[in-house]
């Protein structure tokens, strides 16, 4: 087994700080799944989330900021960070100076952060602001991505935000970490019923192709049992059989310190086996990270 220690790309993938210079909302990272620079937009400075995932890397032991998103400041920060990244000046920063040449391209603007971005009440205004900042730099080819747990797709302003995202050629990367209600509750520790997540995923996938992001792990040394893996594959199969479109399934495991000490990563071979199970049952394309 080879080690990643000392590999610049691997070190960058593991460093996803949401603090960048004097910015409040916008932070660049080098993303394995994006294949280059991803410009993150953090709408949840208060660190409030409607999930309490066992693997979450957000430090909720320190208080967040009670702050309504300043759209003008968000637009300024996003414009300035896009300029830094596209000009190459970002890579003069010690944090990014070891980025390999192959990863020095801006791949997307990602709505993500310290909580669920769609819980922000002016979500559609944020999407519009991000698209305008991207277009203002002439970067229409740069994707706008929503990274989401799919819990709020039933809200009108969220649906309007998704419509704007569709018009701009953006993507939804939606979380699905379980196949059964019991396992979902163990992982997400949320009051939101699993049935709502599944219904929202189904609705979204009928409107446009979506990407499913799934993180699997060990809890107290035990990985997801075979029947849970099979149930997860069936959920994906159901979305497609009922008219949904899944562009890609991304299966990954823990890369940074999680919320709970009894949570650990799966081995690459276990992820590959799960991916093959999904491919065999659904015929969907699957990428492993």
N, C-alpha and C positions, 0 to 999 in steps of 0.2 A: 504494500500500500504506500503510495507516494504522499508526500506532504506538500501542502500549499504554502507553508510558512516562507515568508520572504518574497512571494510572488506579488508584484505591485498591483496587478488587476484584482487578485483575491482580496488583498488588504483594502482596496478601494471599495469593493463590493460589500465588505463588512462594516464600512464606515458610512453611516447614513444620518449624520447629524442634521437636525433641522434648525440649527443656529448658523447663520452665515452673515458675517460682518455686522452691520447695524440693521439688517432687514428684520422685519417683524413677521412677514408671511411667506416669503419666497426663499428657497434654498436649493442649490444644485447638488446632485449626487451622481455618481457613476453607477449605472444600473445594469446588472447582469441580464435581467429580463428585457430591458429596452435595448440593450446592445450598444450603449453609449451614455451620453449625458442626458439625464432627466431633470427638468426644472420643476421642483416640487412646490405646491401651493398649500400651505397649512391654514385651514379655516378654523381649526379647533384649538385656539390658544388656551382656552379654559380647561383643556384636557378631558372634557366630558365626552363620554362615548356611551352608546346604548348597548354595546357589547362589552364584556369584561373577559376577553379571551385569555386562556391560560398561557399563551405564548407571546402576548403583547410585549413590545419592547419599550413602551412609553413609561417613564418614571412618574407614577401618580402619587408618590410619597411627598412630592413638593407641589405647592399650589400653582395653578395656571393663572392666566390673565383673564379677567372678566372684561371682555372688550368686543364691541361690535365691529365687524370687518369694515375698515376704511377703504372703500373701493378705489379712491384716487391714489392712496398710498400703495395699495396692491398693484395698480396699473404701473406706477412709477418703478416699483421694485422689480416687477416682472420684465418691464422694458429694459431696465439697466442690467439685469442678470442675463437676459437673452443677448444683449450687446456684448457683455463680457465673454460669454461662452462662444458666440459665433465669431468674434474677433480673435479669439485665442488667448486673450489676456487673462482669462480664468485660470489658465494653466501656469501662470506665473505665481499663483498663490501656492504656498507650501502644501496645503491640503490636497491640491490637485496636480502638483508638478510631476508626479510619477505616473500620470495617466498615459497608457500606451497610445500611440498615434491612431490605432484602429478604433479607439473608444472616444476620440475627441470631437465627435459629431453630436450636435443636439438632436435627440431622437423624439422627445416629447415634452409637453407641459402636463404635469400630473397633479390632479386634485386629490390630495391624500392628507397626511399629517397626523395629529395627535388625537384624532377621534373620527367619527363617521362624517364625511364632508356633506352628505345630503341632509343632515339634521340642521344645517345652517338655514335660517328662515328665508334668506334672500338668495338661495342657491342659484336661481336662474340669472340673477344680476351678476353673480361671480363668474358663471360660465361665459356670459356675454363679455365681461371685462377681459377675461383671459384670451378669448378668441380675438378681440380687438387688438390686444397687445401683441399677440402673435402675428396677426395680419399687418399691423403697423410696422413691423420689422421685415415684411416681405417673406415671411416664413410659413406660407400656406401649406408647405409640404411637411411641416413639423406637426406631429399628432397632438391632439388634446385628449388626455386619458382621464377617466374617472375611475379611481380605485375605491371600491364600495362593498359594503356588506349586504346591499340590496334591501335593506329594511324599510326604506322610505319611498320606494318607487310609486306607491299609491297616492302620494301627495301631489296636488296640482302644480305647484311651483317646481317641484322636482321633475315632473313630467315635462314641463316647459323647458327646463334646463337640458333635459335629455334630447328634446327636439332640436334645440340650438346646437347641441353637440353633434347630432346626426347631420345637420346642415353643413357643419364645418368639417365633416369627415372624421370626427373623433371616434373614440372607442370606449366601451364599458368593460372594465376588468372587475368581475363580480366574484365575491368570496363564496365558496361552498366547501366546507371542511368536514362534512359528515353525510352519512346516508340515512341515519335513523334519528328519531327525535331524542332518544336517550343520549346518544353520543354527541349530538349537537349541543344539548344542554350542558354536558360535561366540558365541552371545548369552549363554547361561547359564553356560558354563564349569563345569559340574557333573559329578560322577561318577555322578549318578543318571541312569539311561537314560531317553531320551525315551519309550520304550514304557511305562514305569511312570507317567509323567505322564499320558499319553493314557488308560491304563487307569483311573487314579484319577479323572480327569475324567469318563470314561464312567460309572463306578460312582456318583459323586456326583450326576450329572445324572439318573440313573435314580431316585434317591431323592427329589429335589426340584428345582424350577427353580433354576438357577444363573446368575450373571452372569460372562461371560468378559471379562477385562481384557487388552488386548494393546497392547504398546508397540513401535512400529516407528521406525527411525532410519537414519542413515547411518553406515557404518563406512568410514573412509578415503575419505569423499566419495561412497560408493556406497550407495544405498538398496536395499531388498529387491528382487531381480529379479522379473520377471513370473511366472516359474515357481514361485518361492517364495510369492508372494502367492496364486497359484492353489492350491498345495498347502495353504496355511493355510486357505483357504476350504473345501477338501475335508475337512479335519480337522473343522471345525465341522459340515459336512454329515453326516459319518459319525457324530458324536455323536448328532445328532438322528435319523438313520435307524435307529440301533440302540437307540432307546427313550429317549434322553436329552432333557432339557428345558433349553433355554437361554432365559432370560428376556430377556437383552439382551447385545449385544456392545459393549464400550467400546473404541474405538480411539484411541490418543493417542500423543504423542511426548515428547521430553525437554522439561522445563520448568525444571529446575534443573541446576547443574553436575554432570556425570556422573563416574564413576570414571576413565574413559579420555579423554585429550585428543583422540583421533582419532574420537571418537563425537560426532555432531551431530544436530540435529533435522531432521525432514522438514518440508516446507512444508505449509500447510493444504490446498492443492489436491491434493497427493499422498495425504494422509490421506483426503480426500473420495473420491478415485478408488478407493482400496482399499476403503473402506466400501461404495461402490456395487458393486464386484465381489462382496463378501460378500453383499449384499442380493440381487443378481441370481442367485447360485448357490444360496443357502440359504433366502431368504425371511425371514430373521431380522431383527428390529429392530436397528439399529446406531446408536450415538451417537459423535460425533467430538469430541475435546477437544484 
